[in-house]
Amino acid sequence: MSATTIIAIVLVIGAVGYLAGAARARMVVGGETAKLHSRPGYYGSFILIWATLPALLLLVAWSSFAPVLIDNQVRDTIPESVRAEQSATQQDLSINIVEAIAEGLRLLDERELQQATAGFVLLRPLLAEKGVALAGNGEDWMIASAQQLNALRHTNIIWKSIAVIGLSIVGFTAGLLQIRAQLRARNRVEGVIHAGLVLASTVAILTTVGIVLSMISETGRFFSSVPPQEFFFGTVWDPRFANAEDPDAAGQFGLIPLLAGTLYIAFVAMLVAVPIGLFAAIYMAEYASSRFRSIAKPLLEVLAGIPTIVYGFFALVTVGPFLRDLSGQIAGIATGEVSSFISATSVLTAGLVMGIMLVPFVSSLSDDIISAVPRSMRDGSLGLGATRSETVKRVILPAALPGVVGALLMTASRAIGETMIVVMAAGVAARLSINPFEPMTTVTVKIVSQLTGDLEFTSPQTLVAFALGLTLFFITLALNVYALYIVRKYREQYE
């Protein structure tokens, strides 16, 4: 019985328990539900929780620990002579082969199974016919181990099904026996829901803490090899993959060129996204008819659903060559010599395309903020003789400004974390330059490149990715915290 089937049976028992609990609550008061402490639905939910929650928790725990116990028992079947000759990695490979054989044995009929138990030489072609390829040359003892593995898994499934379904039935019965008129069913159900909400928020918080701690630990290992001042204040990025084994050529890991490229490209992107997105939001909220808004707003937000790799292709194939050719024509008109002064991969290219990508973020957030300004403020301004444009400039935008500023800061953090557009539109050259027509790169691009090399995970050339990631994390965190501060400090409270 699969886990899906077990879950379905438990849910059916829970559904029956819900109906039985509500009916039982009505029965104990003779149909006079006013005598009940809670509504009948809460009594049904009480039984539903008793019938499903403990059983599902047991299923999760069983499914987590049982494979580990089975794996240990299968490892015990490895002959002592083989165990003495093999390393831990070789034993893991042997267990993988045993698991593949066990999977293949379940596909064989009785006659083929008898042939397979005769020896590994006959087993391999049989499994190949069934589409099961083995990772390496096996041995005869693996067949017996695979058969024991299948037996253990079969026994595990049987006992797991009995235990989980049995616990569900026990919970159903125990909950049903507790139902009486004064049972505080609502309090208990809401307590379980409250505990679930706390657990969900705890998981989210612990996940964030785990990510930060993992980055901090690896960053500490990096700073044990490279001084922090050289990383944070260095102006040269040259990790030297080719000479990573040479202690005298450890490379230079200056953050400044990457940070400058990150902020420069994000700045150009915001120069594009903010005017377009903000003006679009003002038009949608204040000038557009409801019919036009219902059509234009979804079309505008389609941009937010386009994968960033598509924007990267657009930059690489269209925007970059267009800017390069355009600059060549401008240079030809001005100097008579056709020479492009804008590179196809440049800060300008990446900033333009990233700005287009950010337009729906700015527009959607700003539109919601502007629309939240009370209608009475608009009507009051118009009633005093102000034009619509004056109302927007002097009443609506000042009232919505804190929220708009917060939205722009959050959009900036989104721009700082972009990767694919920069890879394809701005290049991977780590350099310091104020010329937007030249290639630059960002922190996120180098994080990817440092983690996709062939170096060992313990080398500074790889560990620097965690230092870069931690730096980027604190930059975006600071932007988001400052955005929340701006919104809360200057937000107007309207009735």
N, C-alpha and C positions, 0 to 999 in steps of 0.2 A: 504494500500500500504506500503510495507516494505521499510526500508531505502535503501536496495540494489536496489530495483526497482526504487526508486527516483533517486539514483545516476546514474543508467544506463540511465534513461531518460534525465537527465541533460547532461551526456556525449554525448548522441546522438545529443542533441541540440547544444552542443559545436562543434561536428564534422561537423554538417550541417553549423554552423556558420563559421568554418574554410574555407569550400569550398565556401560559399557565400561571405565571405570577400575577398578572393583571386579573385573571379570572378568579384565582384563589383569594386575592384581596377583596374582591367584590363579594365573594361567598362568605368570608368570615364575618362580614357586617350585614349579611342578608340583603345586599344590594343598596344599602344606605351609605353611599360613598362619603357623605359628609362626616361620618364617624371615623374615617381613616385619617391618620396623621398626614399622609401624602396622597397625591393622586394615584390612581391605579397604574398609570404608565410608569411611575417611579418604582413600584413594586415589580413590575415586569422587567424594568431595566436592572433592578437589583438581582433578579434571577439570571438575567443575561450575563451580567458581569461574573457572577459566581460560576456559571457554566462555561465561560469562554476564557476569561483572563488567566486563571491559574493553569488551565490546560495549555494555552498558547505559550505561556512562559516556560512551562515544562518542555514543550516541543522545541523552543529556541535553545534552552539549556542542553537538552539531549542531543540536538543536531550539532551543537558546538563541541561537546566533549566526547561524544561517541566515536567520531572518526579518529580522534587522537588515540583513544584506547585501542581501537582496532588496528591502527597503524603500528602501535607498540607491540601488539600481539603478533602481527605479521613479521615484524623485525626479529622477534624471538625465534621464528622458524628458519632464519638463515643459519646454515651449518656453522659450527664453531671454526672449522678449518677455513671456510670462506670468509667469515667475519675477521679472522686474524690476518688475512692477506689483503683485505680491502680497507681503504680509507673511508671516512664518513661520506665524502662525495660519491665514491663508488657504490657505497651501500644505498645511498639515495637513488642512484641510477638503477640499481638492482630492484629496488622497491617499485620504481616507475615501470620497469619491465613486468614485474609481477602484476601490477594493477592493469596493464594493457592485456596481459594474458587472461586475467580474471574477466575483463570485459569481453574478450573474444570467446571464452568458454561458454558464456551465457548465450552466444549466438549459434553454438553447435548443437546438432541433434544427438540422440543417444549413441548412434553408430559412430558418428564423427568424434564424440567425446571419448569413446573407448579407444579409438585410434590415437587420439591426442595424448591419452595417458600412457601410451607405449613409449614416448620419449619426445624430447624437444625437437629432434630432427624432423619428425612427422608433423609436429604441431605448427611450426612456422609457416609451411605452405598452406595448411588448412586455414590459419588465421588470415593469411594474405588473400585467400579467396573470399573471405568475409569482409574484407576491407579494413582489417586491423593490422597496422604496420608496427613492428617492434623496433624500439630505439637502438637495440644492439643485439649482439649474440647472447642468447640466454643459456641456461643450464637446466638439467633435468629436475633439480630440486625446486625450481621455480613453479613447476606445474602443481606440485603438492601445496606450495604456499598460496598459489592462486586459488586452488580449490578451497583451502581453509579461509581465505579472504572472502570468497563468495558465501561460504557458510556463515561466517561471522556477520556479514552484511545482511543476509537473509534473517538470521536470528535477531539482529538489531532492529530491523524493520518490524518484525512481528511484535517484539516486546515494546517498541516505541508506540506502535499503534494501540496496543492493549493499555499501556500506561496513560497515554494522552486521552484517549476516548473514555477510559475508565474514570480518570480524574474529572473529566467533563461531566460525566453522569453523576459522580459523587457530589460535585459542586452544585449541579442542578437539584439534587435531592436535599442537600444541606440547606441551600437557599430557600427551597420551598417549605421546609419544616420551620424556618424562622419567621415566616410571614404571620403577622398578627396585626390587629388594628392600630396598636401604638408603636409599631416598628417605624423608626425614623428613616424610611427608605430614601427620601429625597436627600437628607443630609449625607447618607452613606454614598449614594450615587454621585452627588456633587463632590464629595471628598475624593472619590476615585478619579473623577474628571480633573479636579484640581491637581492631584498628584501626577496625572499624565501630562498636564500642561507644564508643571514644574520640571518634570523629567525631560520634556522636549526642549525647554529653554536651557536646562543644564547641559544637555548633549551639545547644543549649539555653542554654549560658552566654552565647554571643555574642548570641543573641536578647535575653536579659535586659540585657546590656550596651548593645546597640543601643537598646533602649527607654529606658533611663536616660539615655544620651547625647543622644538626640533630645529628651527632655524638658528636660534641662539646657540645651541650646543655645537652645531656644525660651524657657525661663524666663529665661535671661540677656538675651534681647532684651526681655522684659517688664520686667525690673528696670532696663534702660537708660532706660525711660520712667517707671516708678513706683519710688520708693525702697523698698528692702526693709523698712525699719522701718515705713513706712506700710502695707505689706501684712501683715506678721506681727503688728503691734500695733494696727492700725486696728480700730475698733469699729463702723464704718458700711460697709455694702455697697451701693453705688449706682453701677454702671458707666455709667449714662446713655447708653444706646444712641442716643437721639434726638439727642444733642449730641456725638457722637463726632468730628465734623469740627471742632468748636470747640476750639482748644487751651486756652482758658480754662475749659473745662467737661469736663475729661478724666474726671471721676467719681472716686469713692472706692472702693477695693478692699480694705476691711478684712476680714481672715481670721477674726477672733474670732467674729463671729456665726455663720459657717458651721461653724467648728470646734466651737463650743458646741452647735449643733444636732446635729451629727454624734455627738458624745459623749453628749449627753443622750438621743437616740433609741436609740443603742446600749445605753446603761445601762438604759433601761426594757425593751428587748428582752431583755437578759440577766437582768433580774429575773423575767421570765416564763419564759424558756427554761431557766435553770439549775435551779430547783427541780423543774419538771416533768420535764425530761430526765434529771436525775440520779436522781430517785426512780424513774422508769421503768426506768433502767438497773439500779438496785439490785434492783428487783423481778424484772426479767427474768433477771438473773444469779444471784440467791440464793433467790428464793421461787417463781418460776413453774415449772410442770411443763414437761417437754420438749415435750409436745403443745401446750400453750398458747403457749409461746415460739415454736414453729415457725409459729404462725398470727399471733400479735400482733406479733412483730418485723418481718416483712415489711410488715404493714399500717402500722406506725408509720413505717417508712422510705419508704413511698409519699409522705409529705409532702415528702421531700427531692427527689422527682422532679417536683413540681408547679412550673411556670414561675412566676417571681416576679410577672409581670404578672397572673396569675390571683389571687395573693394581694392585689395592688393593687386589682383589681376587687372582691374580697371585702371589703376595707377600705372602699372607696368606697361600695359599695352596701349593705353589711350592718352592719359594725362601727361605722363612723362615725355613720350615722343612729341606730343603736341607742343609742350612748353619748349622743348629743345629746338624743334623746327621753327617755332615762332620767334625765339631769341635769335636764331640764325638769320631769319628774314629781317628782323629789326636791325641787327648788326650790319647786314648787307645794305640796307637803306641809309644807315647813318655813316658807315665807313667805307662802303663799297666792297668790303671783304666779308663773305659769308662765313661767319665763325660763331658757333653757338656759345653763348656765355651762361646758359642754364643747362646743367647736366640733367639727363633723363631721370636719374635717381638723385634726388636732392631734398633738402629741408622743405622747400616750397612745394614740391610734388606731394610729399607725405602730408604736409600740413593742409593742403587743399583737399585732398581726398579724405583725410581724417576729419576735417571740418564738415564735409558733406555728411559723413557718417554720424557726427554728433548733432546735426541739425534737429532730428526728431527728439533727441533727449532734451535739448534746450527748449524746443517748441512745446513739447507735451508738458513738461514740468512747469514752464512759465504760464502756459495756457490755464492749467489747473489753478495756479496761484492767483492769476488775474481774475479768473472767474469767481474765485472765493471772496473777492471784495464785495461788500454788501451793495445790493441794487440801490438802496436809499442814498448812498453817496453819489452815485451817478445821477440819479434823478434830482438830487439837491443841487448839484453843480449845474446841470442843464436848466433847472428852474430859475437859477440866478442869472441866466443869460450867457453862460459860457458855451462855447462851441464844443463839438465832440472832441476835436483834437486838443483843445485846452483842457477838457475834462480828463483826457487820457494823460496828458503831460503833468498836470498840476494836482490831480486828485487820485487817479487810479494807480499810476506808476509809483508815486511816493508811498501809497498805502501797501502796495505789493512788493516794494523794493527789498525788504529783508528776505522774503521768501525767494525772490528772483536771484538775489546774490547767493543765497544758499544753494539754489539749483545750479548756478553757474560754477560754484566751487566743486560740487559733486560731479559735474560734467568734466571739469578739469582733471579730477582724479581718475575719471574714466579714460581721458586722453593720455594721461601719464602711463597708465597700465597697458596701453595697446601695443601689440607685437607684430602681427602679420602684415599690417599695412606698412609699418616702418621697414620690415625686412625687404619687402618687394619694391618700396617706393623711395626709401632714403638710403639704402645700402647698409653695409656693415662696417664702414670705415670709422674708427674711433678717432676723432680729431676735434681740436678747438678752432672754431671759426665763427665769425659773425656774418659771413656771406650766406644768405639763404639759398643761393643757387648751387651750392656745393653739397656733396653727400656728407651726412653725419649719421650717427647711430644712437640707440637708446639703451637704457639699463636692461629692459626686458629682452631685447635682441641678444645681448651678451649672456644673459642667464641661459637662454636656450642653447647658444653656441657652446658655452662652457660645459653644459651637461650632456651634450651629444657627441663629445669626442671619444677617443679610445684610451684616454688616460685612466689611471686608477682613481677610485672614488676618494682616496685619502690624499691625493696630490693637491697642492695649492691651486693649480689651474682649474680643478673641479670644485673645490670647496669655496672658491671666490664667488660662485653663483649664489651660495647661501648668504654671504655678506651683501651681495647686491640685492637679493630678494628682501632681506631684513631692512635695508636702507629704503627700498621702494615701499615696503609695508608702512614704515613710520612716516614717510612723506604723504602717502595717501590717507593714513590715519589722521595726520595733523590737518589735512585739508577737510576731511569729513567732520572732525571735531570742531574746527573753526566755523564750518558752515552751520552746524547745529547751534553753536554759540551765537552767531549772527542772527539766526532765525528766532531764537528764544529771547535774545536781548531786545531786539527792535520790533518784534512782532506786535501788531496791534490786536487788541481783543475787541471783537465786535459782538453785539447781541444778535 
